[in-house]
Each structure stands twice: as C-alpha cells, then as structure tokens.
Amino acid sequence: MHNVGAAFRCADAFGIKELWLSGFTPTPPRPEITKTAIGAEEHVAWKKIEDLSRGIQELKENNYRLLALEQTDASIPIQDYKVGSQPVCLILGNEVTGIDAELLAHIDDAIEIPQFGMKHSLNVSVAAGVALYAFFQKFNNPG
C-alpha cells in the first residue's frame, strides 16, 4: 500500500491525468495509502480496472500508446525512447513477477531504466518516479 501511495505522489508531481489500478492493487481510501500519498490520492484521478481486456480496449480506442516499464529482450532504454504525439499509458507490474503475460501481449513498446548494479531491480514506486520524470522531460522538451 505504501507503493500505491508513493505512485499517487509521483503522479501528482508530474501532472499525470489518471491512475488505473488493477489486479490485487489496493485502492483508496486506506490509511496506509494516505500515509505515503500525503493526500495526493485526493488530487489525482484514479479508477479500479476490474476487466483488463475492456481497459485495454478503451485505451486503444482513445489512441493511447501502451508502454510497459519492463526488462524484455526487446525493451528500449528509456533515454533512447522517442515519444510521438500519441498519449501514453505507462504500465507498471508487480515488483517480483513484473507485468502479466496477458497484458504484455497488448503493449506497443517495452521500455527499461538502465541499471548498472548487480540486481537490475528497483522498487516499483522508485521506478515509477524515474520513468515519470524521464517522460516529463521528453514531453516538455521534445527534440
């Protein structure tokens, strides 16, 4: 729940339109989320996605590009990713198991945060903050 609260704070910091929470991700109102979000969950729109297929369909119908923050054989380092004019939905997965294969089958691109240590793993809320900052820079300083 602390990671969810931190995700709300990151979303607020970078002006994210909306968070979609799915699977077993906890949702507000929860004291543990509020403790970390420090009230950001009251300022960032969010919704719980019960039907993943319907959510993907809605995003595709609204011309969103689906990006997985995931290390794959084809993932692009985030600093090399070129943003276009399409709105972006950045998908983050479980810290241990990553993004479900069912969802990975629908993504347009996988991006990864370069890591130079031994673990090649970040806490999901830390990864969210790094990625949102990188995209904030890309969308606000194109070229």
C-alpha positions in Angstrom: 0.0 0.0 0.0 2.9 2.3 0.6 4.0 1.8 -3.1 0.5 2.8 -4.2 0.6 6.0 -2.0 4.0 6.8 -3.5 2.7 6.3 -7.0 -0.1 8.8 -6.3 2.6 11.3 -5.1 4.6 10.8 -8.2 1.5 11.1 -10.4 0.6 14.4 -8.7 4.2 15.7 -9.0 4.3 15.1 -12.8 0.7 16.1 -13.6 -0.4 12.6 -14.6 -4.0 12.6 -15.8 -5.2 9.4 -14.1 -4.0 6.3 -12.4 -5.6 3.0 -13.3 -5.2 0.3 -10.6 -5.8 -3.3 -11.4 -5.4 -6.8 -10.1 -4.8 -7.0 -6.4 -3.5 -3.5 -6.1 -5.1 -1.8 -3.1 -7.2 1.3 -3.7 -8.0 4.4 -1.6 -9.3 5.1 0.9 -6.8 3.3 3.1 -4.7 4.8 5.9 -1.6 3.1 4.6 -2.0 4.7 1.2 -2.8 8.1 2.6 0.2 8.0 4.9 2.6 7.8 1.9 0.5 9.7 -0.6 0.1 12.6 1.9 -3.3 13.4 0.3 -2.2 13.1 -3.3 -4.9 10.4 -3.8 -7.4 13.2 -3.3 -6.0 15.2 -6.2 -5.1 12.6 -8.8 -8.0 10.9 -10.6 -8.0 7.1 -10.4 -10.1 4.2 -11.1 -10.1 0.5 -10.4 -9.9 -1.7 -13.5 -11.9 -4.9 -13.0 -11.8 -6.1 -16.6 -8.3 -5.8 -18.1 -9.5 -6.6 -21.7 -12.1 -3.8 -21.5 -9.5 -1.4 -20.1 -7.0 -2.2 -22.9 -9.8 -1.7 -25.5 -10.7 1.7 -24.0 -7.1 2.9 -24.2 -6.7 1.7 -27.8 -9.9 3.3 -28.8 -8.7 6.6 -27.4 -5.4 6.3 -29.4 -3.1 5.6 -26.3 0.3 4.0 -26.9 0.7 1.2 -24.3 4.2 1.2 -22.8 5.4 -1.5 -20.4 8.1 -0.5 -17.9 9.7 -3.9 -18.1 13.0 -5.5 -19.0 12.4 -7.7 -22.0 14.5 -8.9 -24.9 13.1 -6.0 -27.0 12.9 -3.3 -24.4 14.3 0.1 -25.3 16.4 2.1 -22.8 14.1 4.9 -21.6 16.6 7.6 -22.6 16.5 6.3 -26.2 12.7 6.1 -26.4 11.2 8.6 -28.9 7.8 9.9 -27.9 5.3 10.8 -30.6 2.1 12.8 -30.5 0.0 9.9 -29.0 -1.0 9.9 -25.4 0.9 7.3 -23.4 -0.3 4.8 -20.8 2.8 3.6 -18.8 2.2 0.2 -17.4 4.0 -1.0 -14.2 3.8 -4.5 -12.9 4.4 -6.4 -9.8 7.8 -5.9 -8.2 8.6 -9.6 -8.2 6.8 -11.0 -11.2 6.6 -8.0 -13.5 3.8 -7.4 -15.9 1.4 -10.3 -16.6 2.0 -12.0 -20.0 -1.7 -11.4 -20.8 -1.0 -7.6 -20.6 2.4 -7.8 -22.3 0.8 -9.2 -25.4 -1.0 -5.9 -25.9 1.8 -3.4 -25.4 3.2 -1.3 -28.2 6.7 -1.0 -26.7 8.7 -2.0 -23.6 11.0 0.5 -22.1 13.5 -0.1 -19.3 15.5 2.0 -16.9 19.2 1.3 -17.4 20.8 -0.1 -14.3 24.4 -0.7 -13.6 24.5 -2.7 -10.4 24.1 -6.4 -9.7 20.4 -6.6 -9.0 18.8 -4.8 -12.1 15.7 -4.2 -10.0 14.1 -1.1 -8.5 11.2 -0.7 -6.1 8.1 -0.2 -8.2 7.4 3.3 -6.8 11.0 4.3 -7.4 10.8 3.0 -10.9 7.6 5.0 -11.4 9.2 8.2 -10.3 12.3 7.7 -12.5 10.1 6.9 -15.5 7.6 9.7 -15.0 10.5 12.2 -14.7 12.0 10.9 -17.9 8.7 11.2 -19.7 8.0 14.6 -18.2 11.4 15.7 -19.7 10.6 14.1 -23.1 7.1 15.7 -23.4 8.2 19.1 -22.2 11.5 19.2 -24.1 10.8 17.4 -27.4 13.6 17.1 -29.9 
